[in-house]
Amino acid sequence: MARLFISYRRNDSIGITGRIYDRLQTHFGQASVFMDVDSVPLGVDFRRYLTEAVSRCDALLAIIGDQWIEVRQQSARRLDDPGDFVRIEIEAALTHNLLVIPVLIGRAAMPRADKLPPSLAGLAYRNAAHVDPGRDFHAHMNRLIRDLDSLLKEAAEATRRRIEEERRSREEAEAARRRAEKEQQQREQAAAERRHAEEEQRKREETESIRRRAEEEQQQKTQAKAKIEVKQKRWCLYLAGVSGFLVIALALFGTIGLRSILQANSTLGVWEKAIFYHAFHTIALLILAMRPTVVRGAVLSFIGGILLFSGCLYLLAVTNMRWLGALTPLGAMSLLAGWAWLFFTPGSSAPKDLSQA
């Protein structure tokens, strides 16, 4: 079924366009003729809707009256606006290589290419139909409809031939592809059989060599694992010792040297909370150092949590800079991540060197 799109300007030719629409929809059917007044749904973006509607049509009728090219909005021609609906419609038709027929109303003349935007210059070279709004209207419309019938029939036949040719081309390409695939499969199968025989021989030769290398590598891994475990425990004990020293020192310093500052800032409770979490997780580090295998992720998470959580609380208590409190959730998340790490890795795994963290 042929689809026609009518492009027009309301300020230029709305009356005659309605009559042309009535004649066309009577001949071709209402569903085959698109005109924005009756067809565009409410609330839809006109630009996208019109462009899509044009691309689905077989032909576009550009209704051109006396004022079509000179209709202005404020001081600029509407045709020079890239968002002008008429321009969008004709640009879409020319871009999709549709049949574009200028329909000149009354004494309207065909616009010259130099008067049109570059994207619409091709419209100036399209052969136009003439429709008189007076007594010759029906005669001119009969001629236009006959021409459309002929043109659309030719276009439909050309489309049918093109589709048939594309179908044959696809079938021939598919047959050629299948033959090529079958030949390729045969070649690949023969090559695979040769490779299989060669690989079997090579595997037999390599099996003994692999076994010997595996034994040597296992011995090396066992030795390396023992070394890393010892190194991990030493590092964890070192970190626990440093953290323990700091927490005792800070507790004493806060009680003796900073008590007046903390009371003045009303942050003594903040300092005590920092000491509590610092001490608690220092003990956790000491316990981790006593495990058969140190959980590296938990150790690093606890260290990071102590620095971020307790460290920010220490600074907040002394400096009374409240914005530091925004950083403590990061430290809390790090501490929680350490406990989660212990929960999800209860057993021992291949140790990693803590000193490389």
C-alpha positions as CSV (number, residue, x, y, z in Angstrom):
1,M,0.0,0.0,0.0
2,A,1.5,3.4,-1.1
3,R,2.0,6.0,1.6
4,L,1.9,9.8,0.8
5,F,3.2,12.6,3.0
6,I,1.8,16.1,2.6
7,S,4.2,18.9,3.6
8,Y,2.8,22.4,3.8
9,R,2.8,25.7,5.7
10,R,-0.3,26.7,7.7
11,N,0.3,30.4,6.9
12,D,0.7,29.8,3.3
13,S,-1.8,27.1,2.1
14,I,-3.8,25.5,4.8
15,G,-7.1,25.8,3.0
16,I,-6.1,24.3,-0.3
17,T,-4.0,21.7,1.5
18,G,-7.1,20.4,3.3
19,R,-8.9,20.0,-0.1
20,I,-5.9,18.2,-1.6
21,Y,-5.8,15.9,1.4
22,D,-9.5,15.1,1.1
23,R,-9.0,14.1,-2.6
24,L,-5.9,12.0,-1.9
25,Q,-7.4,10.1,1.0
26,T,-10.6,9.4,-1.0
27,H,-8.5,7.8,-3.7
28,F,-5.6,6.2,-1.8
29,G,-7.3,5.7,1.6
30,Q,-7.1,7.7,4.8
31,A,-4.4,5.4,6.3
32,S,-2.2,6.1,3.2
33,V,-2.1,9.9,3.4
34,F,-0.2,11.6,6.3
35,M,-1.1,15.2,7.2
36,D,0.1,16.6,10.6
37,V,-3.3,18.1,11.5
38,D,-5.0,14.7,11.7
39,S,-2.1,12.2,12.2
40,V,0.4,13.4,14.8
41,P,-0.5,12.0,18.3
42,L,-0.8,14.4,21.2
43,G,2.4,14.8,23.3
44,V,4.8,13.4,20.7
45,D,8.0,15.2,19.6
46,F,7.1,16.6,16.1
47,R,10.6,16.5,14.8
48,R,11.3,12.9,15.4
49,Y,7.7,11.8,14.6
50,L,7.7,13.7,11.3
51,T,11.1,12.5,10.3
52,E,10.2,8.8,11.0
53,A,6.8,9.3,9.2
54,V,8.5,10.7,6.1
55,S,11.0,7.8,6.0
56,R,8.2,5.3,6.0
57,C,6.4,7.0,3.0
58,D,6.8,6.4,-0.7
59,A,6.4,10.0,-1.8
60,L,6.2,13.5,-0.4
61,L,4.1,16.3,-1.8
62,A,5.5,19.7,-1.0
63,I,2.6,22.2,-1.2
64,I,4.1,25.6,-2.2
65,G,2.0,28.7,-2.2
66,D,2.8,32.3,-2.9
67,Q,4.3,32.9,0.5
68,W,5.9,29.5,1.1
69,I,9.5,30.7,0.8
70,E,9.0,34.1,2.5
71,V,7.0,33.1,5.6
72,R,8.9,34.6,8.5
73,Q,9.1,34.3,12.3
74,Q,10.1,37.7,13.7
75,S,12.7,38.9,11.1
76,A,14.1,35.6,9.8
77,R,12.7,33.3,7.3
78,R,11.3,30.1,8.9
79,L,12.9,28.1,6.1
80,D,16.4,29.2,7.3
81,D,15.7,27.7,10.8
82,P,17.0,24.1,11.0
83,G,14.2,23.3,13.4
84,D,11.5,24.4,10.9
85,F,9.0,21.5,10.5
86,V,8.6,22.0,6.7
87,R,12.4,22.0,6.3
88,I,12.7,18.9,8.5
89,E,10.1,17.0,6.4
90,I,11.6,17.8,3.0
91,E,15.2,17.2,4.2
92,A,14.1,13.8,5.4
93,A,12.5,12.9,2.1
94,L,15.6,14.1,0.1
95,T,17.9,12.2,2.5
96,H,15.9,9.0,2.1
97,N,15.8,9.4,-1.7
98,L,12.0,9.4,-1.8
99,L,9.8,10.7,-4.6
100,V,9.5,14.4,-3.9
101,I,6.9,16.3,-5.9
102,P,6.5,20.1,-5.5
103,V,2.9,21.1,-5.9
104,L,2.6,24.7,-6.9
105,I,-0.7,26.4,-5.8
106,G,-2.2,28.9,-8.2
107,R,0.4,31.3,-9.6
108,A,3.2,30.3,-7.2
109,A,6.5,29.9,-8.9
110,M,9.1,27.2,-8.2
111,P,11.8,28.6,-5.8
112,R,15.3,28.9,-7.1
113,A,18.1,26.8,-5.6
114,D,20.0,29.9,-4.5
115,K,16.9,31.0,-2.5
116,L,16.8,27.6,-0.6
117,P,19.0,26.3,2.2
118,P,21.8,24.0,0.8
119,S,20.0,21.0,2.3
120,L,16.9,21.8,0.2
121,A,18.6,22.8,-3.0
122,G,17.7,19.6,-4.7
123,L,14.0,20.5,-4.4
124,A,14.5,23.3,-7.0
125,Y,15.2,20.7,-9.7
126,R,12.2,18.4,-9.1
127,N,9.5,18.6,-11.7
128,A,6.5,20.3,-10.2
129,A,2.7,19.8,-10.5
130,H,0.3,22.7,-10.6
131,V,-3.0,22.8,-8.7
132,D,-5.4,25.8,-9.2
133,P,-7.6,26.5,-6.2
134,G,-10.4,27.7,-8.5
135,R,-12.6,25.9,-11.0
136,D,-9.7,23.8,-12.4
137,F,-9.0,22.3,-9.0
138,H,-10.6,18.9,-9.6
139,A,-9.1,18.6,-13.1
140,H,-5.6,19.3,-11.8
141,M,-6.1,16.9,-8.9
142,N,-7.3,14.2,-11.3
143,R,-4.1,14.6,-13.3
144,L,-1.9,14.6,-10.2
145,I,-3.6,11.4,-8.9
146,R,-3.1,9.7,-12.3
147,D,0.6,10.7,-12.3
148,L,1.0,9.5,-8.7
149,D,-0.7,6.2,-9.5
150,S,1.8,5.7,-12.4
151,L,4.9,6.8,-10.4
152,L,4.0,4.8,-7.4
153,K,3.3,1.8,-9.5
154,E,6.7,2.1,-11.1
155,A,8.3,2.6,-7.7
156,A,6.5,-0.4,-6.3
157,E,7.6,-2.5,-9.3
158,A,11.2,-1.3,-8.9
159,T,11.0,-2.1,-5.2
160,R,9.7,-5.6,-5.9
161,R,12.5,-6.2,-8.4
162,R,15.1,-5.0,-6.0
163,I,13.7,-7.2,-3.2
164,E,13.7,-10.2,-5.5
165,E,17.3,-9.5,-6.6
166,E,18.4,-9.1,-3.0
167,R,16.7,-12.4,-2.2
168,R,18.4,-14.2,-5.0
169,S,21.7,-12.6,-4.1
170,R,21.3,-13.7,-0.5
171,E,20.4,-17.3,-1.5
172,E,23.5,-17.5,-3.8
173,A,25.7,-16.0,-1.1
174,E,24.3,-18.5,1.4
175,A,24.9,-21.4,-0.9
176,A,28.5,-20.2,-1.6
177,R,29.0,-19.7,2.1
178,R,27.8,-23.3,2.9
179,R,30.1,-24.8,0.2
180,A,33.0,-22.8,1.6
181,E,32.2,-23.9,5.1
182,K,32.0,-27.5,4.1
183,E,35.4,-27.4,2.3
184,Q,36.9,-25.5,5.2
185,Q,35.6,-28.1,7.7
186,Q,37.1,-30.9,5.6
187,R,40.5,-29.2,5.5
188,E,40.3,-28.4,9.2
189,Q,39.4,-32.0,10.0
190,A,42.4,-33.4,8.1
191,A,44.7,-30.8,9.7
192,A,43.2,-31.7,13.1
193,E,43.9,-35.4,12.6
194,R,47.5,-34.6,11.7
195,R,47.9,-32.3,14.7
196,H,46.3,-34.9,17.0
197,A,48.9,-37.5,16.0
198,E,51.7,-35.1,16.5
199,E,50.4,-33.8,19.8
200,E,50.0,-37.3,21.2
201,Q,53.7,-38.0,20.5
202,R,54.7,-34.7,21.9
203,K,52.6,-35.2,25.0
204,R,54.2,-38.6,25.7
205,E,57.6,-36.9,25.5
206,E,56.6,-34.0,27.6
207,T,54.8,-35.9,30.4
208,E,57.9,-37.1,32.0
209,S,59.5,-33.7,31.8
210,I,56.5,-32.0,33.3
211,R,56.3,-34.5,36.1
212,R,59.9,-33.7,37.1
213,R,59.4,-30.0,36.8
214,A,56.2,-30.2,39.0
215,E,58.1,-32.0,41.7
216,E,60.8,-29.3,41.7
217,E,58.3,-26.5,41.7
218,Q,56.4,-28.0,44.6
219,Q,59.5,-28.2,46.6
220,Q,60.3,-24.6,45.8
221,K,56.7,-23.4,46.6
222,T,56.8,-25.2,50.0
223,Q,60.0,-23.5,50.9
224,A,58.8,-20.1,49.7
225,K,55.5,-20.6,51.6
226,A,57.4,-21.3,54.9
227,K,59.6,-18.2,54.4
228,I,56.6,-15.9,53.6
229,E,54.7,-17.2,56.7
230,V,57.6,-16.4,58.9
231,K,58.0,-13.0,57.3
232,Q,54.3,-12.3,57.6
233,K,54.2,-13.1,61.3
234,R,57.2,-10.8,61.9
235,W,55.6,-7.9,60.1
236,C,52.3,-8.4,61.8
237,L,54.0,-8.5,65.2
238,Y,55.9,-5.4,64.3
239,L,52.8,-3.6,63.3
240,A,50.9,-4.7,66.4
241,G,53.9,-3.5,68.5
242,V,54.0,-0.1,66.9
243,S,50.2,0.3,67.2
244,G,50.3,-0.8,70.8
245,F,53.0,1.6,71.7
246,L,51.1,4.4,70.0
247,V,47.8,3.7,71.7
248,I,49.4,3.6,75.2
249,A,51.3,6.8,74.4
250,L,48.3,8.6,73.1
251,A,46.1,7.4,76.0
252,L,48.6,8.8,78.5
253,F,49.2,12.0,76.5
254,G,45.5,12.6,76.3
255,T,45.0,12.1,80.0
256,I,47.9,14.3,81.1
257,G,49.0,16.7,78.3
258,L,45.9,17.3,76.3
259,R,43.1,17.0,79.0
260,S,42.6,20.7,79.2
261,I,42.4,21.1,75.4
262,L,40.0,18.2,75.1
263,Q,37.8,19.5,77.9
264,A,37.8,22.9,76.4
265,N,36.7,21.5,73.0
266,S,34.2,19.1,74.7
267,T,35.9,16.3,72.8
268,L,37.2,14.1,75.6
269,G,34.7,11.4,74.7
270,V,35.8,11.5,71.1
271,W,39.5,11.0,72.2
272,E,38.4,8.1,74.4
273,K,36.4,6.5,71.6
274,A,39.5,6.7,69.3
275,I,41.6,5.1,72.1
276,F,39.1,2.3,72.5
277,Y,38.9,1.3,68.8
278,H,42.6,1.8,68.4
279,A,43.4,-0.5,71.3
280,F,40.7,-3.1,70.4
281,H,42.1,-3.5,66.8
282,T,45.7,-3.5,68.1
283,I,44.8,-6.6,70.1
284,A,43.1,-8.0,67.0
285,L,46.4,-7.5,65.1
286,L,48.3,-9.3,67.8
287,I,45.9,-12.2,67.7
288,L,46.2,-12.4,63.9
289,A,50.0,-12.6,64.3
290,M,49.5,-15.8,66.3
291,R,47.5,-17.6,63.7
292,P,49.2,-20.3,61.7
293,T,48.6,-18.2,58.6
294,V,48.3,-14.4,58.7
295,V,45.3,-13.1,56.8
296,R,46.9,-10.3,54.9
297,G,43.7,-8.6,53.8
298,A,42.4,-8.3,57.3
299,V,45.7,-6.9,58.6
300,L,45.8,-4.2,56.0
301,S,42.1,-3.4,56.5
302,F,42.7,-3.0,60.3
303,I,45.7,-0.8,59.8
304,G,43.9,1.4,57.3
305,G,40.9,1.5,59.6
306,I,43.0,2.6,62.6
307,L,44.6,5.3,60.6
308,L,41.4,6.6,59.1
309,F,38.9,6.1,62.0
310,S,41.0,6.6,65.1
311,G,43.4,9.0,63.4
312,C,40.6,11.3,62.3
313,L,39.0,11.2,65.7
314,Y,42.4,12.1,67.3
315,L,42.8,15.1,65.0
316,L,39.1,16.1,65.5
317,A,39.5,16.0,69.3
318,V,42.6,18.2,69.3
319,T,41.8,20.6,66.5
320,N,38.0,20.6,66.8
321,M,37.8,20.6,63.0
322,R,34.3,19.0,62.6
323,W,34.8,18.2,58.9
324,L,37.2,15.4,59.9
325,G,34.2,13.5,61.1
326,A,33.1,13.0,57.5
327,L,36.2,10.9,57.0
328,T,35.5,8.5,59.9
329,P,33.0,6.4,57.9
330,L,35.7,5.4,55.5
331,G,37.8,4.1,58.5
332,A,34.8,2.3,59.9
333,M,34.2,0.6,56.5
334,S,37.9,-0.5,56.5
335,L,37.6,-2.0,60.0
336,L,34.3,-3.8,58.9
337,A,36.1,-5.0,55.8
338,G,38.8,-6.5,58.0
339,W,36.3,-8.5,60.1
340,A,34.4,-9.6,56.9
341,W,37.7,-10.7,55.5
342,L,38.3,-13.0,58.5
343,F,34.7,-14.3,58.2
344,F,34.9,-15.2,54.6
345,T,38.5,-16.6,54.8
346,P,38.5,-18.8,57.9
347,G,41.1,-21.2,56.6
348,S,44.6,-20.8,55.5
349,S,45.6,-20.0,51.9
350,A,48.8,-19.5,50.1
351,P,50.4,-16.6,52.0
352,K,51.4,-13.3,50.5
353,D,54.3,-11.1,51.6
354,L,52.9,-8.4,53.9
355,S,56.0,-6.2,53.5
356,Q,55.1,-5.7,49.8
357,A,51.6,-4.2,50.7
